[in-house]
Amino acid sequence: MNASVGIDVGGTFTDLVAIHRDGAVEARKVLSTPADQSEGVEASLRALAQRDLERVVHGTTVATNMLLERAGARVVLCATAGFTDLLELRRQVRASLYDLTRHHPPPLVGAGAVVAVDERIGPGGVLRPLLPPAVTQAVDRVAALAPDIVAVAFLHAYRDPSHERLFAAALRRRLPGVDVVCSSDVFPEIREYERTATTVAEAYLRPGVARYVRRLAERLRAMSLPALGVMTSSGGMRTAADASSSAAQLALSGPAGGVVGAAAVLRAAELGRALTIDIGGTSADVGLILDGRPLVEPGGEVAGVPIALPRVLVETVSAGGGSIAWIDDGGALRVGPRSAGSVPGPIAFGRGGTQPTVTDAHVVLGTIRAARMSGGVELDVAGARAGVEALAKRLGRSSADTARAIVATADATMARALRRLSVERGVDPRQCTLVGFGGAGPLHACGLADIVGAARVLVPPFAGVLSALGLAMTAERREGMTSVMRRASEMDAAALEAAMRDAESRCGADRSWTRSWFLRSRFVGQE
């Protein structure tokens, strides 16, 4: 029978869920392959051993990892002359208000890779035309820098993209093998810094994401499986071809699936408001669900990089099953941010790990008892105890006390994230259900509920693979946006319809699809 398959790649395990037409659910877990995530995806599909699949939807951390590791493409940014320092200046907000030693992460494009273009468009129209000599001079400078990809972000291109398109055409003629990304295509909205940063992120991620998606699609074709679908940060699915040209929309591809799955479980349980905690091997992802739907925000930072595209609200903290417990210079116990990952993994996994982790603490406490786990992992209980005991001796405490302290320290990190996500948005966590899922979510859910005051804990069926379940059930969705920049009093039905047609044209959606429209407005004079 045909089935819809969702595959979620985590730091330790790759999870697969197949939902059959009759409602039956199958799950598989295999060890992740960090060097090439597509290998783990293929292994999970082979573990399912089924070929009559209707679709395969994948949640990937490839884009996130590229931002974290700064392992993206070599980008050259072309900007309006006089405004080439936008990425360096940011919003002139300090990284930490009272800590003068803290700094923002460096931008994805250094100052030496920014090319000034002699042109200028203002809110009222062209102030300085883009002339052929200026185009030739700027294109020559770009060619000399030998980029992998070029980002073009000119002032007020959200309103008039003519200069960007003219310059992009010249770049493509001169550098036929180099992709060009225009801000008016990626994020056609006011606010130059956010638009420029998002365009640069798209350019930075696109080549690597395209290679990964192409490699995975080839693996699926070789197995005679359906074409690949990829989860976006906003909680919808896109085809592999679309995802390859919308790389910045995949920055939170993996975590979004878990919140979508949790929302579906909540609606089935007739519950509307919840906090979610998805604890994997490397990190924990915290989400918020209101009225049975994941909360979607207009943008935010991922690994210190602003990406102003719609995304399911998720905050990630370095507290997972593989988070390493260690003692700092002051003699205090710390947990994370370093993780043992899947290789070598926790000591208990018997794959070469030597440093105690949260998973090892659970083994010592007896909350993890299975002798054999998914992916062929056989627990080395004696090794886990020895690792925690070595740490306990340095602290002058018993092994049991140290194991409890490791779990409590990880809980404190996650509880802070739960409070930030709820209280800072005016949501009382005491009125929320706490949904715990992921490999370690149910282990920590009750302790976290006590800390934040949640009165109800929900551990759904297939909790360990709920992110993959959310991927399997998600619908294909595309977003398009346009800037209007007119007073409401000046907008008649014809103007509104024209703006809606413009936004719709950017989606490329089929006529039969359901459409939803959202409007963001501000008071006159409001920034």
N, C-alpha and C positions, 0 to 999 in steps of 0.2 A: 504494500500500500504506500502511496505517496506520503512524504513527510516533509515538514519544514524544520530545518536544522539551524541552530545557533551555536557559534563557536566563540568562546571568550578566552583570550590569552592572558594569563596572569604571570606574576613573577616566579611562581613555583609550579603551578599546574595549568594545563590547557584543558578547559571544560567544554564538553559537547552535550547538547540536549536536542533530541529529535521529538517533535510533536506530530503524531500521526493524525490522519483525518478523523479517526474514531475517538480522538482525545487521549489515547494512550501516550505516555511519555517514557522515553528511554534516555539514560544519561551515561556518559563516559568521561573518565578523567585520565589524562596522560601527563607525564612530566613535560614542562615547557622546554623549548630549545632557544635560549636567548640569542645565540649567534645568528639564527635564522628562524623567526617565528613560524614561517610557512611549513617547516618540517614538523613542528608540533601539531599544526592544524591538520596536515596530511595524516599524521599518526592517529589523531583522534577519529578521523573519518574512516581509516582502515579498521580501527577498533570497533566502530559501529557495524562494519561489514554489511552495508546496505547500499544499493545502487539506485533504487527507484525513488529518488528524492525530488521534491518539488522545487526547493530553493535552499540556498546556503547563505546565511548572513553571518558576518564576521565582525567582532569588536576587537580592534587592534590598539596596542599602545606604541606602535612604531613612531607616530608623529610626536607623542609625548616624550618618548625616549630620546628622539633626536633633539628636542628642545632642552631636555635635562642635560644631555651629554654635549650639547653644542656640536652636533655631528651632521649638520645640514649642508646645503649646497653653498658654493661661493657666489654670493649675490653682489651685484652692482646696483645701487639705487640712483635713479635720475630724478632730481628735484628742482623746483623753481629756484633760480638764482637768488641768493639772499636768504633762502630758507632751507639750507642744506644741513643745518644742525638740529633739526626737529627731534631726531631720535636721541641725541645726546641731552637736549634740554628737557625732554619729556614734558610733564606738567609743572615742573619746578616744585614738586612735592618731595620732601625728604623721605629717604627710605625708612627712617625711624625718627620721630619728632625730637626725642631727647638724647639720641645717641649719635653724636657727630662722627663716630668712626664707621657707621654703617653706610653702605653705598648700594645703589641699584645695580643689578647685573648689567654688564656691558651690552649694548645693542647688538643685534645679529649682524649688522653691517657697520664696520668701522669707518671712521671719518675719511680714511684714504680711499674708500670704495664708494664714495658719494660723488656724483657728477652734477655740477650745476648747469642748468639749461636756461638760456636767456629768453624767457617768456613770462607773461603774467596775465592771469585772468582774475578779475575781481568779482564781487557779488553782482555788479551791474553789467558786466561784460568784459571784453578784451581790453586790457590796459597796455600791454606790450605784445604785439603779434609774434608768433613763432616763425621766423624767417629762415630761408634755406641755408644761409651761412652759419647761423646758430645751430641748426640741426646737424650740419656736416661736422662742425667743430665738436659738438657733444658726442656724436656717434663715434668719431675718431677716438675720443678719450675712453669711451666705453670699450671699444675694440682693443685698445692697448692694455686694458686691465684683464682681458681674457676671462670673462665671467662664465659660470655654468648657466646662469639665468639672470635676467634683468628685471628689476622692479621699477615702475614709472609711477610717480605720485606728484602731480602738479597741484598748485593751489586752486581750490574751488572747482576741481574736476568733477565733483559730484553733481554740479549744476551745468557745467559745459565741458564735456569730455573731448572736444574737438582737438585741442592741443595734444592731449595724451595719445589719441588715436593716430594723429599725423606723425608724431615722434615714434610711436611703436611700429608703424609701417616702415619708417626709415631704418629702424634697428633690424627689423626682420629682413629687409633687403640686403643690408650690410653683413648681418650675422645669421644666415639662413638656418644654422643648426642650433641656435640659442633661443630658448623660449622667452617670451616677454609677458610680464604680468602687469596689468594696468589697475590702478586703484579704483577707477570708475567702473570696472567690471567686478572687482572683489568686494568692495564695500562703498557703494555710492551714497555716503552720508556725510553731513557736515561734521567738523572737528578734524583738523588736519593731522594732529599727532596720532589719534586712534586710527584714522584711515591709512596713514603712512605705515604705522607699525603693523597693522593687519596685513597690508599688501606685502611688506617685507617678509612677514611670517609665512605667507602663502608661497612666496618665491623660494624661501629658505627650505621649506618642507616638500615642495612639489616634486622635484626629481627623485628624492629618496622614497617618498610614498608611492610614486608611480612605478618605480622599480619593484618595490615589494608587492604591490597589488598585481602587477603583471606576472611576477614570478608565481604568486599563489594561484592566479587564474589559470596559468599554464599547468600547474599541478592538478587542478580540478578537471581541466580538459583531458589530461592524460588518464584520469580515473573515470572518464565519461560521466561526470557529474554536472549539475546545472551551473550556469554562470554565477559568478560571485556577487553578493551584495555586501555593502559595508555600512556599518552603523556610523551616524554622524554625532557630533557633540550635542545637537539639539534633540536627539531621541528619535530620529527617523532613519530610514534606510535609503541608500543610494546605490546605483549600479557601480560596478568596478570602474567603468570608463568615466562616469561622473565624479567618483571619489578621487580619481587620479588628478583631475583638474580642479579639485576643491580641497586641497590637502589641509588647509588651516581649519576646515570644519571637522577634521578628524582628531583634533587635539585632545578631546575627552571622549573618544569613541568607545573605549572599553568601559569606563565607569558609568556611562549613560545607560547601558543595557541593564545594569543592576537596578537602577532607580525605576526604569520602565517596567521591569519584572515585578518589583515590589509594589508599584502602583496598581498593576493588574490584580495582584493578590489582595490588596486592600479593598479594591472595588468588589471583588468576589466575596469578601468578608463584610461588606457593607460598612466599611470604615473609611473616613475621609481625610484625616489629618495624621501625619506620621513623620517621624525622623527615621532615616535608614542608616544602617552601619554595615558596610560590606568590607569584611576583614580578610585579606588574602595573605600571601606569603611575604610580600614586600611592603605593603602599605594598607591603610584603611581609608575607604572612601565614604564620606558622610553626605547624605542628601536630605531634601525636604520635599514632602508631598502635601499639597493642599487641595481639598475637594476631590481627592482621588486622582489627581494629576500631578506629574512631576513639575516642580517650579522651574520655569525657563527664564533666564535672565539675558539681557541684551549683549553681554560680553563680560570679559574679565581677564585676569592674568593666568597664564599657564607657564610654570617654571620661570616666572619673572618676565614673561613676554606678553604684552597686551595683545589680545585678540578680540576685536569688537564684533564678533559674530554670535548669533543666538546659541545658547548652550544650556543644557540641563544643569541646574545648580548643584555642583558637587565640589566638596573640599577634600583634598587628599592630605593625609598626614603620614609621617614615616613611623607607623606602628603596625606591623603585621606579624604573622607567625614566624617569619625568618628574621625579625629585627633582633640585632645582637645586643645582649646585656653586657655592660662594661662599667668600669670604675674610673671616674674622672680624677684630675690632679688633686681635687679637694677631698677625695675619699668617698664621694657620693655615688650611689648607683644610678646609672643611666641606661635607657633602652632606646636604640636607634640613634641617629637616622640610618646608620650602616645596616645592611641586611645581608644575610647569607644567601638569599635568593634560592634558586633551584640547584645551582652548582656553586659551592659544594652542598649548600643547604644546612639545616639544623644538624646537630650532632646525632640526634635520634634517627635521622634518615640513613645513616651509614654510608654516606657518599663522600666522605672526606672532610666534613665540617669539624672544626675544633673549638669554636667559640659558642658558648651557651646562648640560646635564643628563647623567645617567648614560647615556641613550640616545646622546647626541652623543659621549660618550667612546668608546662601543662603535663608532660609525661611524668615528671617527678611528683606532681600533686595527684596524679591518677585520673585527671579529667580527660586525658587521651589514653585509652586502654587497648585499642585494637592492635593486635600483633602485626597485622598487614594492612597497608593503606593502598589507595589508588596509585596507578603508575608502577606497580610492582615494588613499592617501598615497604621494606620490613623494618619495624622499629628496633633500634638499638637502645633498649631501656637502660642498660648498664652504662653505656656511653653517655647518655643524657644526664644520668645521675652524677657521674664522675665530673662532667663539665660544670654542672651547677654547684657541686660540692667544692670544686676548686675556687669558684667565685665566692662561695660562702665563707671559706677559710680566710680570704682576704678581707671580708667584711666583719669577720668575727661573729657570724650568726650560723644557725643551723641551715641545712639544705632546704628544709621545708619553708622556713621563714624567708629565705632568699628567693625561692621560687614564687612564693606569694607576693613578695615585694616586686619581682619582675613583672608579674601580671598586673599588679596595682599601678605600677609606673606606666605601663602601656595603656591601662584604662584611663589614667589621668590625662594623657595626651589626647586620647579620643574624646573624652568628655569635654575638654576645652573646645574641640572642633564642633561638637554637637551644640554647645551653648552659643558659640559664635554664629553658627548657621541659623539658629532659631531666635535667640534673644535679640540679636542685633537687627532682626527683621520684624520685631514685635510679636513673635510667636512664642507662646508659653510652652516649654517642653513638658510641663506637667499635664497639659491637655492633649499630648500627642501619644500615639502608639509608637513604640520603638520596634522596628523591624530589623532583626539580625540575620544576616546571611553571609555567604562566602564561606571559605573553609573554616574560619575561626569565629565568625560572627555570632553563632549561637553560644559559643563558649563564654563570650564576654557580655552578651546582651543583658543578662540580669544584673550584673555588677554595674554596668553603665546606666541602666534604668534607675538603680538606687542613687547613683551620683547626681544625675540630672533631674530626678524626680518624676520620671515617666511612670504612670500607674499600670500600664499594660505593655507586655512584650509579646510580639508575634514572631514565631519561627515558622516560616512557610514550608510546605512540602518542597523537596529538592532544594533546600536552602543552600547546600554547598555548591550548587551550579545555577543559582537563580539568575545571575547575569547572562548566562547562555540561554536560559529560558526566556528572558526578556528579549534577547536578540531574535530568537526563533519566532516570537509572536509579533514583532514590530512591523509596522506597515511602511511602505516606501513613501518618502516625503521629501519635498523640495521647498526651499525658501527663496523668495525674491524680494528685493527692497528697492525703493526709490526715494529721493528727497524731493519734497514739494516746495518748502521755503516760502509759503504764502500765509497771510493772515486768514483765519477761519472765515472772517466776514467777506473775504474775496473769493472764497471757494463756492462755486455753484455745482450743480449735478454733473455738468459736462466736464468741468475741471477735475472733479473727484473721479469720474469714470476714466478719464485719460490717465490719471496717476495710477489707478488700479490696473489698467491695461499695461502700462509700462512695467509695473512690478511683476505682473503675471508673465510678461514676455521674457523675463529673466529666469523663469523657472523651467521652461521647456516641458511643462506637464501636459499630460493627455487631457483632452476635453472632458472625459468621463470622470476625472478625479474630483473629489470633494475639495472645495476651496474655503479657506478661512482668512479673514482680513484683520489686521491689527494696525492701530494708528498710535504713534507716539507724538505727543504735542508738548508745547511749553508756553509759558506766559511771554508776552512781548517784553523783550529786554532780559529774559532769563537765560543764563548760559547753560 
